[in-house]
Amino acid sequence: MTDGGFLVYGGMGALPPSAAQTPPEFLLPSEAGTGETDEERTDMKLADLDVIVTAPPAPGWGGRYWILVKLTTDTGITGWGECYASSVGPDAMRAVIEDVFSRHMADENPENIELMFRRVYSAGFTQRPDLTVMGAWSGLEIACWDIL
């Protein structure tokens, strides 16, 4: 609804028309007028996963073992994260991490963290993942943020 050149939003007051436009940083390049089309965009993709299992020095403060993940994009950018893994052994957790990456994250743009989270969260039979899956996701998500 307009009111004298202003857009009126249900009880929120009036905004000038320019304030109701999408900021350029939230537009696709083709919408922002950069000259680049969607077909010309080359988004980086998650390409490789390394899982590193290590034990802390004696007396074992910080847990029995630590699991670090290293994500690498197709452009060579790397990100590091630490997975929460107290509920299963390191070999089982490595398998869970590799499975989550291959099923829900491989070849995905690391900027799409929310999309990947939704995939991981709702992929199980009960639509609720267990602690091991969310523990794997925790480190993989941290690595995505590290890339960005």
C-alpha positions in Angstrom: 0.0 0.0 0.0 1.4 3.4 -0.8 0.8 6.7 1.0 2.1 9.8 -0.6 5.2 8.2 -2.1 6.0 6.0 0.8 5.4 2.3 1.2 3.4 1.5 4.3 3.8 -1.9 6.0 1.0 -3.0 8.3 1.5 -0.8 11.3 5.3 -0.5 11.0 5.3 3.0 9.7 6.4 4.4 6.4 9.6 3.8 4.5 10.7 5.7 1.4 10.6 3.5 -1.7 14.4 3.3 -1.9 14.5 1.7 1.6 12.2 -1.1 0.5 14.6 -2.2 -2.3 16.9 -5.2 -1.8 20.4 -4.1 -0.9 22.9 -4.8 -3.7 25.0 -7.2 -1.6 22.0 -9.6 -1.4 21.3 -9.6 -5.1 22.7 -12.1 -7.7 25.3 -10.5 -9.9 22.8 -10.5 -12.8 20.3 -8.6 -10.7 22.8 -6.1 -9.3 23.8 -5.0 -12.8 27.4 -6.1 -12.6 27.3 -7.4 -16.2 28.0 -11.0 -15.0 25.2 -13.5 -15.7 24.2 -16.4 -13.5 25.7 -18.8 -16.1 29.1 -16.9 -15.9 29.3 -17.2 -12.1 31.8 -19.6 -10.8 30.9 -20.4 -7.2 33.5 -22.3 -5.3 32.6 -25.9 -4.3 33.6 -28.1 -1.4 36.0 -30.6 -3.0 38.0 -32.5 -0.4 37.8 -33.7 3.2 40.6 -34.7 5.5 39.8 -36.2 8.9 42.6 -36.1 11.5 42.2 -38.0 14.7 44.7 -37.2 17.5 45.0 -37.9 21.2 45.9 -35.1 23.6 49.0 -35.6 25.7 48.9 -37.3 29.0 46.9 -37.1 31.3 44.3 -36.8 28.6 42.8 -33.5 29.4 40.2 -32.4 26.9 39.0 -36.0 26.1 40.3 -39.3 24.9 40.8 -38.0 21.4 40.2 -34.9 19.2 38.9 -35.0 15.7 39.9 -32.2 13.4 38.5 -31.8 9.9 40.0 -29.9 7.0 37.8 -28.9 4.1 39.3 -27.8 0.8 37.4 -26.1 -2.0 38.0 -26.5 -5.7 39.7 -23.1 -5.6 42.3 -24.3 -3.0 40.9 -22.5 0.0 41.0 -24.5 3.2 39.0 -24.4 6.4 39.5 -26.2 9.7 37.0 -27.4 12.3 36.8 -29.6 15.3 34.1 -32.2 15.6 32.3 -33.2 18.9 32.8 -36.9 19.2 32.3 -38.1 22.8 29.6 -40.7 22.1 31.4 -43.1 19.8 35.0 -44.2 19.1 37.2 -42.4 16.7 36.9 -44.9 13.8 33.1 -44.8 13.9 33.2 -41.1 14.1 35.5 -40.8 11.1 33.0 -42.9 9.1 30.1 -40.6 10.2 32.0 -37.5 9.2 32.9 -38.8 5.8 29.3 -39.9 5.2 27.9 -36.5 6.2 30.4 -34.8 3.9 29.8 -37.1 0.9 26.0 -37.2 1.2 25.2 -33.6 2.1 28.2 -31.3 1.4 30.4 -32.5 -1.4 30.3 -30.2 -4.5 28.2 -27.6 -2.5 29.1 -24.0 -2.2 30.5 -23.4 1.4 28.3 -20.3 1.7 25.2 -22.5 1.7 25.6 -23.4 5.4 21.9 -23.3 6.2 21.0 -25.4 3.2 23.5 -28.1 4.2 22.4 -27.9 7.8 18.8 -28.6 6.7 19.9 -31.6 4.6 21.9 -33.1 7.5 19.3 -32.4 10.1 16.4 -33.9 8.3 18.1 -36.8 6.4 17.5 -39.4 9.1 14.5 -41.8 9.4 13.1 -39.8 12.3 13.9 -36.4 10.8 16.0 -35.8 13.9 19.7 -36.7 13.8 21.5 -38.3 16.7 24.4 -36.8 18.6 27.0 -38.4 16.3 25.6 -36.8 13.1 25.3 -33.4 14.8 28.8 -33.8 16.2 30.1 -34.4 12.7 28.2 -31.5 11.4 29.6 -29.2 14.1 33.1 -29.5 12.9 32.2 -29.4 9.2 30.2 -26.2 9.7 33.1 -24.6 11.6 35.3 -25.4 8.6 32.8 -23.8 6.2 32.8 -20.6 8.3 36.6 -20.7 8.3 36.6 -20.8 4.5 34.4 -17.8 4.3 
